[in-house]
Amino acid sequence: MTHGNAPVWHASAGLVARYADGSLAEPDAWSLELHLERCPGCAALVSRAVRATAAGAVLDDVREAVLGAAPARASRSAPDLASAPALSRTARLLWAAGPAVRGAWLPAVLLVAAGAMALAYGGGVPGTRALLLAVAPVVPVAGVALSYGPHADPLYEVAAAGPRGGLRLALTRTAAVLAVSVPLLTLTGLLLPASGAPAAAAWLLPGLALALGTLALASFVGCRAAAGVTAGGWLCAVGAPVPWAPGAEVTARLAEQLSRCLDGVAAQGGWAAAAVLSAGLLTLRRPAYDRLIPR
């Protein structure tokens, strides 16, 4: 069937059955889900097929629990059909962005940026850019740890088991974390006095490498443990000389260590290689994200 020049297709009974029992290939499942968002008829077929499986009783219990907890006035109010599609798209975007962008992580990032500006221009603390560059690469790592996993998402088991879950969802939420933290922290670094510290954008490749490394390691040990390893390793590397520095030279020593870690073609090339290797390992470990990572 065609509509204008665009072909219109509908899900066959076999396709629906394979989707309902979980045997449909992941790319085909994604394609079917995109189609269901625009085809109520096929959506009804899939809904009936899924309810006929063992998951049907669980879905009915969840639905009854949600409806029972909803305020009575909400059930009496007439739905705004005109705004429903837009609200649905907004809800999907907010859910895909992840708990880190919606929760306490975002105010924490803003606090880091505002605190750096206050220290530099309000408190007259020298070397504030060095302090920001030391913290900046672990901010995305913390966002990744807070975005994916049973500790962060009450619907984690449902999301991880679906075709839109797994690594795809983890990468979507990581991209949302980077989209918030990269421009905000880089702009803050540009506004701070250099004081011998590396350039404001020097942390970008390390931040990307640490985020990808966290995702790759999370396939073995879970998000929180992986974030602790990568963030802790970075902070130990850049802060190693600081405890032995005199009080007045702490930020100067930190700036020197950051220059060793971030400045120059060799350092940035090393971080680029680390990002590529982490991405390769993450690709190899992708099937691990199709199973529930318990930690």
Buried (B, 14 or more C-beta within 10 A) or exposed (E): EEEEEEEEEEBEEEBBBBBBBEEBEEEEBBBBBEBBEEBEEBBEBBBEBBEEBEBBEEBEEEEEEEEEEEEEEEEEEEEEEEEEEEEEEEEEEEBBBBBBBEEEBBEBBEEBBEBBBEBBEEEEBBBBBBBBBBBBBBBBBBBBBBBBBBBBBEEBEBBBBBBBBBBBBBBBBBBBBBEBBBEBBBEBBEEBEBBBBBBBBBBBBBBBBBBBBBBBBBBEBBBBBBBBBBBEEBBEBBBEBBEEBEEEBBBBBBBBBBBEBBBEEEBBEBBBEBBEBBBEBBEEBBEBBBEBBEE
